[in-house]
Amino acid sequence: MIQAIFKNPTFLVLAMPGWAKTTFIVRGVGSYMIVRTRFVSDSLFQQPDYCLSENNE
């Protein structure tokens, strides 16, 4: 099951159980960033440890 969490109007956070401490932040345009996060609770996240972006703007 995939949880969809909207943290920002332009960002969609997909929290996938099984992918330990990993979330995918997907932009509407198709560009995406893979953000490594720490789990605070069920659906709350702290600041990402690091961020990989497909295109650095």
C-alpha distance matrix in Angstrom:
0.0 3.8 6.6 9.8 12.9 16.3 18.8 21.4 22.4 22.5 19.4 15.7 13.7 10.2 9.1 7.1 7.3 9.8 11.6 14.1 15.4 14.6 13.6 14.2 16.6 17.1 20.4 21.1 23.8 21.7 22.8 20.3 20.6 18.7 19.2 19.3 18.9 19.5 17.3 19.6 17.4 13.9 13.9 17.4 18.5 22.0 23.8 22.4 24.4 25.0 23.9 24.0 24.8 25.3 28.4 30.3 31.8
3.8 0.0 3.8 6.4 9.6 12.9 15.4 17.8 18.8 18.7 15.6 11.9 10.0 6.5 6.2 5.2 7.3 10.2 10.8 13.3 13.8 12.4 10.6 10.9 13.0 13.5 16.7 17.6 20.4 18.4 19.4 16.9 17.2 15.7 16.2 16.7 16.4 17.5 15.7 18.0 16.2 12.9 12.0 15.1 16.0 19.5 20.9 19.6 21.9 22.2 20.8 21.0 21.6 22.2 25.1 26.8 28.2
6.6 3.8 0.0 3.8 6.3 9.9 12.3 15.1 16.3 16.8 13.8 10.2 8.1 5.7 5.2 6.5 8.4 12.0 12.2 13.9 13.5 12.5 10.2 10.9 12.1 13.1 16.0 17.0 20.2 18.8 19.6 17.0 17.0 15.8 15.6 16.2 15.2 16.1 13.9 15.6 13.7 10.4 8.8 12.1 13.4 17.1 18.8 18.1 20.8 21.4 20.2 21.0 21.5 22.5 25.1 26.4 27.5
9.8 6.4 3.8 0.0 3.8 6.6 9.6 11.9 12.7 13.2 10.5 6.9 5.9 5.0 6.6 9.0 11.6 15.0 14.5 16.2 15.2 13.5 10.4 10.1 10.2 10.6 13.0 13.7 17.1 16.2 17.2 15.0 15.5 15.0 15.0 16.4 15.5 17.0 15.3 16.7 15.2 12.4 9.8 12.3 13.4 16.9 18.1 17.6 20.7 20.9 19.3 20.0 19.9 20.9 23.0 24.3 25.0
12.9 9.6 6.3 3.8 0.0 3.8 6.1 9.0 10.6 11.7 9.0 6.3 5.1 6.3 7.4 10.8 13.2 16.6 15.7 16.6 14.8 13.5 10.3 10.5 9.7 11.0 12.9 14.0 17.5 17.1 17.6 15.2 15.1 14.9 14.0 15.4 14.0 15.3 13.6 14.5 13.4 11.2 7.8 9.5 10.7 14.1 15.4 15.5 18.9 19.4 18.1 19.4 19.4 20.9 22.7 23.4 23.8
16.3 12.9 9.9 6.6 3.8 0.0 3.8 5.6 6.8 8.5 6.6 5.2 6.0 8.7 10.6 14.0 16.7 20.0 18.6 19.5 17.3 15.7 12.2 11.8 9.7 10.4 11.2 12.0 15.7 16.0 16.4 14.7 14.8 15.5 14.7 16.7 15.5 17.2 16.0 16.5 15.8 14.2 10.5 11.3 12.1 14.8 15.5 15.9 19.6 19.8 18.0 19.4 18.8 20.3 21.5 22.0 21.8
18.8 15.4 12.3 9.6 6.1 3.8 0.0 3.8 7.0 8.6 6.7 7.0 6.9 10.3 11.7 15.4 17.8 20.8 19.1 19.4 16.6 15.3 12.1 12.1 9.7 11.3 11.9 13.5 16.8 17.3 16.8 14.9 14.2 14.9 13.3 15.3 13.7 15.3 14.6 14.7 14.8 14.1 10.3 9.7 9.9 12.0 12.4 13.4 17.2 17.5 16.2 18.1 17.8 19.9 20.7 20.6 20.3
21.4 17.8 15.1 11.9 9.0 5.6 3.8 0.0 3.8 5.4 5.1 7.2 8.7 12.4 14.5 18.0 20.9 23.7 21.7 22.2 19.4 17.6 14.2 13.3 10.1 10.8 10.2 11.5 14.5 15.7 15.3 14.1 13.9 15.5 14.4 17.0 16.0 18.1 17.9 18.1 18.5 17.9 14.1 13.3 13.0 14.5 14.0 14.9 18.6 18.3 16.4 18.1 17.0 18.8 19.0 18.8 17.9
22.4 18.8 16.3 12.7 10.6 6.8 7.0 3.8 0.0 3.8 5.7 7.8 10.6 13.9 16.6 19.9 23.0 25.8 24.0 24.9 22.4 20.4 16.7 15.2 11.9 11.3 9.8 9.7 12.8 14.7 15.1 14.7 15.5 17.6 17.2 20.1 19.4 21.7 21.3 21.6 21.7 20.6 16.9 16.6 16.7 18.3 17.8 18.4 22.0 21.4 19.1 20.2 18.5 19.7 19.6 19.8 18.4
22.5 18.7 16.8 13.2 11.7 8.5 8.6 5.4 3.8 0.0 3.8 6.9 10.1 13.3 16.4 19.3 22.7 25.2 23.0 24.2 21.8 19.2 15.6 13.4 9.8 8.6 6.3 6.7 9.4 11.3 11.4 11.4 12.6 15.2 15.4 18.7 18.7 21.5 21.7 22.6 23.0 21.9 18.2 17.9 17.3 18.7 17.6 17.5 20.9 19.7 16.9 17.4 15.3 16.1 16.0 16.4 15.2
19.4 15.6 13.8 10.5 9.0 6.6 6.7 5.1 5.7 3.8 0.0 3.8 6.4 9.8 12.7 15.7 19.1 21.5 19.2 20.4 18.0 15.5 11.8 9.8 6.3 5.9 5.3 7.2 10.1 10.8 10.5 9.3 9.9 12.0 12.1 15.2 15.3 18.1 18.3 19.5 19.9 18.8 15.2 15.1 14.3 15.9 15.0 14.5 17.9 16.9 14.2 14.9 13.4 14.6 15.2 15.8 15.4
15.7 11.9 10.2 6.9 6.3 5.2 7.0 7.2 7.8 6.9 3.8 0.0 3.8 6.4 9.7 12.5 16.0 18.6 16.6 18.2 16.3 13.7 10.0 8.0 5.6 5.3 6.6 8.0 11.4 11.1 11.5 9.8 10.6 11.6 11.9 14.7 14.6 17.3 16.9 18.4 18.3 16.6 13.1 13.9 13.5 16.0 15.8 15.0 18.3 17.6 15.2 15.7 14.7 15.7 17.1 18.2 18.4
13.7 10.0 8.1 5.9 5.1 6.0 6.9 8.7 10.6 10.1 6.4 3.8 0.0 3.8 6.3 9.5 12.7 15.3 13.4 14.6 12.6 10.3 6.6 5.8 4.7 6.6 9.2 11.3 14.3 13.3 13.1 10.4 10.1 9.9 9.6 11.7 11.3 13.7 13.3 15.1 15.0 13.4 10.2 11.1 10.5 13.2 13.4 12.5 15.7 15.5 13.6 14.5 14.4 15.9 17.9 18.8 19.6
10.2 6.5 5.7 5.0 6.3 8.7 10.3 12.4 13.9 13.3 9.8 6.4 3.8 0.0 3.8 6.1 9.6 12.2 10.7 12.6 11.5 9.1 5.8 5.4 6.6 7.9 11.2 13.0 15.8 14.1 14.3 11.4 11.3 10.3 10.6 12.1 12.0 14.1 13.3 15.6 15.1 12.8 10.4 12.2 11.9 15.0 15.6 14.2 16.9 16.8 15.0 15.5 15.8 16.9 19.4 20.8 22.0
9.1 6.2 5.2 6.6 7.4 10.6 11.7 14.5 16.6 16.4 12.7 9.7 6.3 3.8 0.0 3.8 6.4 9.3 8.2 9.6 8.7 7.3 5.2 7.0 9.1 11.3 14.7 16.7 19.5 17.6 17.4 14.2 13.3 11.3 10.8 11.0 10.3 11.6 10.3 12.9 12.1 9.8 8.1 10.3 10.2 13.5 14.8 13.4 15.8 16.4 15.5 16.5 17.6 19.1 21.8 22.9 24.4
7.1 5.2 6.5 9.0 10.8 14.0 15.4 18.0 19.9 19.3 15.7 12.5 9.5 6.1 3.8 0.0 3.8 6.2 5.8 8.2 8.9 7.5 6.8 8.4 11.4 13.1 16.7 18.6 21.0 18.7 18.7 15.4 14.8 12.3 12.4 12.2 12.1 13.3 12.0 15.1 14.1 11.6 11.0 13.4 13.2 16.3 17.6 15.7 17.5 17.9 17.1 17.5 18.8 19.9 23.1 24.5 26.4
7.3 7.3 8.4 11.6 13.2 16.7 17.8 20.9 23.0 22.7 19.1 16.0 12.7 9.6 6.4 3.8 0.0 3.8 5.5 6.9 8.6 8.8 9.4 11.7 14.8 16.8 20.5 22.4 24.8 22.5 22.3 19.0 18.0 15.2 14.8 13.6 13.0 13.2 11.4 14.3 13.0 10.5 11.2 13.8 13.9 17.0 18.8 17.2 18.5 19.5 19.4 20.0 21.8 23.1 26.3 27.6 29.7
9.8 10.2 12.0 15.0 16.6 20.0 20.8 23.7 25.8 25.2 21.5 18.6 15.3 12.2 9.3 6.2 3.8 0.0 3.8 5.5 8.6 8.9 10.7 13.0 16.5 18.5 22.2 24.4 26.4 23.6 23.3 19.9 18.7 15.4 15.3 13.7 13.8 13.9 12.9 16.2 15.4 13.5 14.4 16.6 16.1 18.6 20.1 18.0 18.6 19.5 19.5 19.9 22.0 23.2 26.6 28.0 30.4
11.6 10.8 12.2 14.5 15.7 18.6 19.1 21.7 24.0 23.0 19.2 16.6 13.4 10.7 8.2 5.8 5.5 3.8 0.0 3.8 6.3 5.6 7.8 10.0 13.7 15.9 19.6 22.1 23.9 21.1 20.3 16.8 15.3 11.8 11.8 10.3 11.1 12.0 11.8 15.5 15.5 14.0 14.2 15.7 14.5 16.6 17.6 15.0 15.4 16.0 15.9 16.1 18.4 19.7 23.1 24.4 26.9
14.1 13.3 13.9 16.2 16.6 19.5 19.4 22.2 24.9 24.2 20.4 18.2 14.6 12.6 9.6 8.2 6.9 5.5 3.8 0.0 3.8 5.4 8.6 11.8 15.0 17.9 21.5 24.3 26.1 23.5 22.3 18.6 16.5 12.9 11.8 9.2 9.2 9.2 9.3 12.9 13.4 12.8 13.5 14.4 12.9 14.6 15.8 13.5 13.5 14.8 15.6 16.5 19.3 21.1 24.4 25.1 27.6
15.4 13.8 13.5 15.2 14.8 17.3 16.6 19.4 22.4 21.8 18.0 16.3 12.6 11.5 8.7 8.9 8.6 8.6 6.3 3.8 0.0 3.8 6.8 10.4 13.0 16.3 19.7 22.7 24.7 22.5 20.9 17.2 14.6 11.2 9.2 6.4 5.5 5.7 6.4 10.1 11.3 11.4 11.4 11.5 9.5 10.8 12.0 9.9 10.3 12.0 13.0 14.6 17.4 19.8 22.7 23.0 25.2
14.6 12.4 12.5 13.5 13.5 15.7 15.3 17.6 20.4 19.2 15.5 13.7 10.3 9.1 7.3 7.5 8.8 8.9 5.6 5.4 3.8 0.0 3.8 6.9 9.9 13.0 16.4 19.5 21.2 18.8 17.3 13.6 11.2 7.7 6.6 5.0 5.9 8.1 9.1 12.7 13.8 13.2 12.3 12.7 10.4 12.0 12.3 9.5 10.3 10.8 10.8 11.8 14.2 16.3 19.3 20.0 22.3
13.6 10.6 10.2 10.4 10.3 12.2 12.1 14.2 16.7 15.6 11.8 10.0 6.6 5.8 5.2 6.8 9.4 10.7 7.8 8.6 6.8 3.8 0.0 3.8 6.4 9.6 13.0 16.0 18.0 15.9 14.7 11.0 9.1 6.6 5.7 6.3 6.9 9.6 10.0 13.1 13.8 12.8 11.0 11.5 9.6 11.7 11.9 9.5 11.5 11.5 10.5 11.5 13.0 14.9 17.7 18.5 20.4
14.2 10.9 10.9 10.1 10.5 11.8 12.1 13.3 15.2 13.4 9.8 8.0 5.8 5.4 7.0 8.4 11.7 13.0 10.0 11.8 10.4 6.9 3.8 0.0 3.8 6.1 9.7 12.7 14.4 12.1 11.1 7.5 6.5 5.0 6.2 8.4 9.9 13.0 13.7 16.6 17.2 15.9 13.5 14.2 12.4 14.4 13.8 11.3 13.5 12.5 10.3 10.2 10.8 12.1 14.9 16.2 18.1
16.6 13.0 12.1 10.2 9.7 9.7 9.7 10.1 11.9 9.8 6.3 5.6 4.7 6.6 9.1 11.4 14.8 16.5 13.7 15.0 13.0 9.9 6.4 3.8 0.0 3.8 6.7 9.9 11.9 10.4 9.2 6.1 5.4 6.1 6.8 10.0 11.0 14.3 15.1 17.3 18.1 17.0 14.0 14.2 12.4 14.1 13.1 11.2 13.9 12.7 10.0 10.3 9.8 11.3 13.3 14.3 15.5
17.1 13.5 13.1 10.6 11.0 10.4 11.3 10.8 11.3 8.6 5.9 5.3 6.6 7.9 11.3 13.1 16.8 18.5 15.9 17.9 16.3 13.0 9.6 6.1 3.8 0.0 3.8 6.6 8.5 6.9 6.7 4.7 6.5 8.3 10.1 13.5 14.8 18.1 18.6 20.8 21.3 19.8 16.7 17.3 15.9 17.7 16.7 14.8 17.5 15.8 12.7 12.0 10.5 10.7 12.6 14.3 15.1
20.4 16.7 16.0 13.0 12.9 11.2 11.9 10.2 9.8 6.3 5.3 6.6 9.2 11.2 14.7 16.7 20.5 22.2 19.6 21.5 19.7 16.4 13.0 9.7 6.7 3.8 0.0 3.8 5.4 5.6 5.5 5.6 8.1 11.0 12.6 16.2 17.4 20.8 21.4 23.3 23.9 22.6 19.2 19.4 18.1 19.6 18.2 16.7 19.5 17.5 14.1 13.4 11.0 10.9 11.6 13.2 13.2
21.1 17.6 17.0 13.7 14.0 12.0 13.5 11.5 9.7 6.7 7.2 8.0 11.3 13.0 16.7 18.6 22.4 24.4 22.1 24.3 22.7 19.5 16.0 12.7 9.9 6.6 3.8 0.0 3.8 5.5 7.4 8.7 11.7 14.5 16.3 19.8 20.8 24.0 24.3 26.0 26.2 24.5 21.1 21.7 20.9 22.7 21.5 20.3 23.2 21.3 17.9 17.0 14.4 13.7 14.1 16.0 15.4
23.8 20.4 20.2 17.1 17.5 15.7 16.8 14.5 12.8 9.4 10.1 11.4 14.3 15.8 19.5 21.0 24.8 26.4 23.9 26.1 24.7 21.2 18.0 14.4 11.9 8.5 5.4 3.8 0.0 3.8 5.8 8.6 11.9 15.2 17.4 21.1 22.7 26.1 26.8 28.7 29.2 27.7 24.4 24.8 23.5 25.0 23.3 21.8 24.3 21.9 18.2 16.7 13.6 12.1 11.9 14.2 13.6
21.7 18.4 18.8 16.2 17.1 16.0 17.3 15.7 14.7 11.3 10.8 11.1 13.3 14.1 17.6 18.7 22.5 23.6 21.1 23.5 22.5 18.8 15.9 12.1 10.4 6.9 5.6 5.5 3.8 0.0 3.8 6.3 10.0 12.8 15.6 19.1 21.1 24.6 25.4 27.7 28.2 26.6 23.5 24.2 22.8 24.3 22.7 20.6 22.8 20.3 16.7 14.7 11.9 10.0 10.9 13.8 14.2
22.8 19.4 19.6 17.2 17.6 16.4 16.8 15.3 15.1 11.4 10.5 11.5 13.1 14.3 17.4 18.7 22.3 23.3 20.3 22.3 20.9 17.3 14.7 11.1 9.2 6.7 5.5 7.4 5.8 3.8 0.0 3.8 7.1 10.4 13.1 16.7 19.0 22.7 24.0 26.3 27.3 26.1 23.1 23.3 21.3 22.3 20.4 18.1 20.0 17.2 13.5 11.4 8.2 6.5 7.4 10.2 11.0
20.3 16.9 17.0 15.0 15.2 14.7 14.9 14.1 14.7 11.4 9.3 9.8 10.4 11.4 14.2 15.4 19.0 19.9 16.8 18.6 17.2 13.6 11.0 7.5 6.1 4.7 5.6 8.7 8.6 6.3 3.8 0.0 3.8 6.7 9.5 13.1 15.4 19.0 20.4 22.9 23.9 22.9 20.0 20.1 18.1 19.1 17.3 14.8 16.7 14.1 10.5 8.7 6.5 6.1 8.3 10.5 12.1
20.6 17.2 17.0 15.5 15.1 14.8 14.2 13.9 15.5 12.6 9.9 10.6 10.1 11.3 13.3 14.8 18.0 18.7 15.3 16.5 14.6 11.2 9.1 6.5 5.4 6.5 8.1 11.7 11.9 10.0 7.1 3.8 0.0 3.8 6.1 9.7 12.2 16.0 17.8 20.3 21.8 21.3 18.6 18.2 15.6 16.2 14.1 11.3 13.0 10.4 6.8 5.5 4.5 6.2 8.6 9.7 11.8
18.7 15.7 15.8 15.0 14.9 15.5 14.9 15.5 17.6 15.2 12.0 11.6 9.9 10.3 11.3 12.3 15.2 15.4 11.8 12.9 11.2 7.7 6.6 5.0 6.1 8.3 11.0 14.5 15.2 12.8 10.4 6.7 3.8 0.0 3.8 6.6 9.6 13.3 15.2 18.1 19.7 19.2 17.0 16.7 14.0 14.7 13.1 9.8 10.9 8.8 6.1 5.3 6.7 8.7 11.6 12.6 15.1
19.2 16.2 15.6 15.0 14.0 14.7 13.3 14.4 17.2 15.4 12.1 11.9 9.6 10.6 10.8 12.4 14.8 15.3 11.8 11.8 9.2 6.6 5.7 6.2 6.8 10.1 12.6 16.3 17.4 15.6 13.1 9.5 6.1 3.8 0.0 3.8 6.2 9.9 12.2 14.9 16.8 16.9 14.8 13.9 10.8 11.1 9.4 6.1 7.6 6.3 4.8 6.5 8.6 11.5 13.8 13.9 16.0
19.3 16.7 16.2 16.4 15.4 16.7 15.3 17.0 20.1 18.7 15.2 14.7 11.7 12.1 11.0 12.2 13.6 13.7 10.3 9.2 6.4 5.0 6.3 8.4 10.0 13.5 16.2 19.8 21.1 19.1 16.7 13.1 9.7 6.6 3.8 0.0 3.8 7.1 9.9 12.9 15.2 15.7 14.3 13.3 10.0 10.0 8.9 5.4 5.7 5.9 6.6 8.7 11.6 14.6 17.1 16.9 19.3
18.9 16.4 15.2 15.5 14.0 15.5 13.7 16.0 19.4 18.7 15.3 14.6 11.3 12.0 10.3 12.1 13.0 13.8 11.1 9.2 5.5 5.9 6.9 9.9 11.0 14.8 17.4 20.8 22.7 21.1 19.0 15.4 12.2 9.6 6.2 3.8 0.0 3.8 6.5 9.2 11.7 12.7 11.4 9.9 6.5 6.6 6.6 4.4 5.9 7.9 9.2 12.0 14.6 17.6 19.8 19.4 21.3
19.5 17.5 16.1 17.0 15.3 17.2 15.3 18.1 21.7 21.5 18.1 17.3 13.7 14.1 11.6 13.3 13.2 13.9 12.0 9.2 5.7 8.1 9.6 13.0 14.3 18.1 20.8 24.0 26.1 24.6 22.7 19.0 16.0 13.3 9.9 7.1 3.8 0.0 3.8 6.3 9.2 11.0 10.7 9.0 6.1 5.9 7.6 7.0 7.7 10.7 12.7 15.6 18.3 21.4 23.6 23.0 24.8
17.3 15.7 13.9 15.3 13.6 16.0 14.6 17.9 21.3 21.7 18.3 16.9 13.3 13.3 10.3 12.0 11.4 12.9 11.8 9.3 6.4 9.1 10.0 13.7 15.1 18.6 21.4 24.3 26.8 25.4 24.0 20.4 17.8 15.2 12.2 9.9 6.5 3.8 0.0 3.8 5.6 7.3 7.7 6.6 5.3 6.9 9.8 9.9 11.3 14.2 15.6 18.3 20.7 23.6 25.9 25.5 27.1
19.6 18.0 15.6 16.7 14.5 16.5 14.7 18.1 21.6 22.6 19.5 18.4 15.1 15.6 12.9 15.1 14.3 16.2 15.5 12.9 10.1 12.7 13.1 16.6 17.3 20.8 23.3 26.0 28.7 27.7 26.3 22.9 20.3 18.1 14.9 12.9 9.2 6.3 3.8 0.0 3.8 7.1 7.6 5.4 5.4 6.5 10.2 11.6 13.2 16.4 18.0 21.0 23.2 26.3 28.2 27.6 28.8
17.4 16.2 13.7 15.2 13.4 15.8 14.8 18.5 21.7 23.0 19.9 18.3 15.0 15.1 12.1 14.1 13.0 15.4 15.5 13.4 11.3 13.8 13.8 17.2 18.1 21.3 23.9 26.2 29.2 28.2 27.3 23.9 21.8 19.7 16.8 15.2 11.7 9.2 5.6 3.8 0.0 3.8 5.7 5.2 7.3 9.6 13.3 14.5 16.4 19.3 20.5 23.2 25.2 27.9 30.0 29.7 30.9
13.9 12.9 10.4 12.4 11.2 14.2 14.1 17.9 20.6 21.9 18.8 16.6 13.4 12.8 9.8 11.6 10.5 13.5 14.0 12.8 11.4 13.2 12.8 15.9 17.0 19.8 22.6 24.5 27.7 26.6 26.1 22.9 21.3 19.2 16.9 15.7 12.7 11.0 7.3 7.1 3.8 0.0 3.8 6.1 8.7 11.9 15.2 15.9 18.1 20.5 21.1 23.4 25.1 27.4 29.7 29.9 31.0
13.9 12.0 8.8 9.8 7.8 10.5 10.3 14.1 16.9 18.2 15.2 13.1 10.2 10.4 8.1 11.0 11.2 14.4 14.2 13.5 11.4 12.3 11.0 13.5 14.0 16.7 19.2 21.1 24.4 23.5 23.1 20.0 18.6 17.0 14.8 14.3 11.4 10.7 7.7 7.6 5.7 3.8 0.0 3.8 6.6 10.3 13.3 14.0 16.9 18.8 19.0 21.2 22.5 24.8 26.9 27.0 27.9
17.4 15.1 12.1 12.3 9.5 11.3 9.7 13.3 16.6 17.9 15.1 13.9 11.1 12.2 10.3 13.4 13.8 16.6 15.7 14.4 11.5 12.7 11.5 14.2 14.2 17.3 19.4 21.7 24.8 24.2 23.3 20.1 18.2 16.7 13.9 13.3 9.9 9.0 6.6 5.4 5.2 6.1 3.8 0.0 3.8 7.0 10.2 11.7 14.6 16.9 17.4 20.2 21.6 24.4 26.1 25.7 26.5
18.5 16.0 13.4 13.4 10.7 12.1 9.9 13.0 16.7 17.3 14.3 13.5 10.5 11.9 10.2 13.2 13.9 16.1 14.5 12.9 9.5 10.4 9.6 12.4 12.4 15.9 18.1 20.9 23.5 22.8 21.3 18.1 15.6 14.0 10.8 10.0 6.5 6.1 5.3 5.4 7.3 8.7 6.6 3.8 0.0 3.8 6.7 8.0 10.9 13.2 14.0 17.0 18.6 21.7 23.4 22.7 23.7
22.0 19.5 17.1 16.9 14.1 14.8 12.0 14.5 18.3 18.7 15.9 16.0 13.2 15.0 13.5 16.3 17.0 18.6 16.6 14.6 10.8 12.0 11.7 14.4 14.1 17.7 19.6 22.7 25.0 24.3 22.3 19.1 16.2 14.7 11.1 10.0 6.6 5.9 6.9 6.5 9.6 11.9 10.3 7.0 3.8 0.0 3.8 6.3 8.8 11.5 13.0 16.5 18.4 21.8 23.2 22.0 23.0
23.8 20.9 18.8 18.1 15.4 15.5 12.4 14.0 17.8 17.6 15.0 15.8 13.4 15.6 14.8 17.6 18.8 20.1 17.6 15.8 12.0 12.3 11.9 13.8 13.1 16.7 18.2 21.5 23.3 22.7 20.4 17.3 14.1 13.1 9.4 8.9 6.6 7.6 9.8 10.2 13.3 15.2 13.3 10.2 6.7 3.8 0.0 3.8 6.5 8.7 10.2 13.8 15.7 19.3 20.3 18.7 19.7
22.4 19.6 18.1 17.6 15.5 15.9 13.4 14.9 18.4 17.5 14.5 15.0 12.5 14.2 13.4 15.7 17.2 18.0 15.0 13.5 9.9 9.5 9.5 11.3 11.2 14.8 16.7 20.3 21.8 20.6 18.1 14.8 11.3 9.8 6.1 5.4 4.4 7.0 9.9 11.6 14.5 15.9 14.0 11.7 8.0 6.3 3.8 0.0 3.8 5.4 6.9 10.4 12.7 16.3 17.8 16.6 18.2
24.4 21.9 20.8 20.7 18.9 19.6 17.2 18.6 22.0 20.9 17.9 18.3 15.7 16.9 15.8 17.5 18.5 18.6 15.4 13.5 10.3 10.3 11.5 13.5 13.9 17.5 19.5 23.2 24.3 22.8 20.0 16.7 13.0 10.9 7.6 5.7 5.9 7.7 11.3 13.2 16.4 18.1 16.9 14.6 10.9 8.8 6.5 3.8 0.0 3.8 7.1 10.4 13.5 17.0 18.6 17.3 19.4
25.0 22.2 21.4 20.9 19.4 19.8 17.5 18.3 21.4 19.7 16.9 17.6 15.5 16.8 16.4 17.9 19.5 19.5 16.0 14.8 12.0 10.8 11.5 12.5 12.7 15.8 17.5 21.3 21.9 20.3 17.2 14.1 10.4 8.8 6.3 5.9 7.9 10.7 14.2 16.4 19.3 20.5 18.8 16.9 13.2 11.5 8.7 5.4 3.8 0.0 3.8 6.9 10.0 13.6 15.1 13.8 16.2
23.9 20.8 20.2 19.3 18.1 18.0 16.2 16.4 19.1 16.9 14.2 15.2 13.6 15.0 15.5 17.1 19.4 19.5 15.9 15.6 13.0 10.8 10.5 10.3 10.0 12.7 14.1 17.9 18.2 16.7 13.5 10.5 6.8 6.1 4.8 6.6 9.2 12.7 15.6 18.0 20.5 21.1 19.0 17.4 14.0 13.0 10.2 6.9 7.1 3.8 0.0 3.8 6.4 10.0 11.6 10.6 13.1
24.0 21.0 21.0 20.0 19.4 19.4 18.1 18.1 20.2 17.4 14.9 15.7 14.5 15.5 16.5 17.5 20.0 19.9 16.1 16.5 14.6 11.8 11.5 10.2 10.3 12.0 13.4 17.0 16.7 14.7 11.4 8.7 5.5 5.3 6.5 8.7 12.0 15.6 18.3 21.0 23.2 23.4 21.2 20.2 17.0 16.5 13.8 10.4 10.4 6.9 3.8 0.0 3.8 6.8 9.0 9.0 12.1
24.8 21.6 21.5 19.9 19.4 18.8 17.8 17.0 18.5 15.3 13.4 14.7 14.4 15.8 17.6 18.8 21.8 22.0 18.4 19.3 17.4 14.2 13.0 10.8 9.8 10.5 11.0 14.4 13.6 11.9 8.2 6.5 4.5 6.7 8.6 11.6 14.6 18.3 20.7 23.2 25.2 25.1 22.5 21.6 18.6 18.4 15.7 12.7 13.5 10.0 6.4 3.8 0.0 3.8 5.4 6.0 9.1
25.3 22.2 22.5 20.9 20.9 20.3 19.9 18.8 19.7 16.1 14.6 15.7 15.9 16.9 19.1 19.9 23.1 23.2 19.7 21.1 19.8 16.3 14.9 12.1 11.3 10.7 10.9 13.7 12.1 10.0 6.5 6.1 6.2 8.7 11.5 14.6 17.6 21.4 23.6 26.3 27.9 27.4 24.8 24.4 21.7 21.8 19.3 16.3 17.0 13.6 10.0 6.8 3.8 0.0 3.8 6.6 9.5
28.4 25.1 25.1 23.0 22.7 21.5 20.7 19.0 19.6 16.0 15.2 17.1 17.9 19.4 21.8 23.1 26.3 26.6 23.1 24.4 22.7 19.3 17.7 14.9 13.3 12.6 11.6 14.1 11.9 10.9 7.4 8.3 8.6 11.6 13.8 17.1 19.8 23.6 25.9 28.2 30.0 29.7 26.9 26.1 23.4 23.2 20.3 17.8 18.6 15.1 11.6 9.0 5.4 3.8 0.0 3.8 6.2
30.3 26.8 26.4 24.3 23.4 22.0 20.6 18.8 19.8 16.4 15.8 18.2 18.8 20.8 22.9 24.5 27.6 28.0 24.4 25.1 23.0 20.0 18.5 16.2 14.3 14.3 13.2 16.0 14.2 13.8 10.2 10.5 9.7 12.6 13.9 16.9 19.4 23.0 25.5 27.6 29.7 29.9 27.0 25.7 22.7 22.0 18.7 16.6 17.3 13.8 10.6 9.0 6.0 6.6 3.8 0.0 3.8
31.8 28.2 27.5 25.0 23.8 21.8 20.3 17.9 18.4 15.2 15.4 18.4 19.6 22.0 24.4 26.4 29.7 30.4 26.9 27.6 25.2 22.3 20.4 18.1 15.5 15.1 13.2 15.4 13.6 14.2 11.0 12.1 11.8 15.1 16.0 19.3 21.3 24.8 27.1 28.8 30.9 31.0 27.9 26.5 23.7 23.0 19.7 18.2 19.4 16.2 13.1 12.1 9.1 9.5 6.2 3.8 0.0
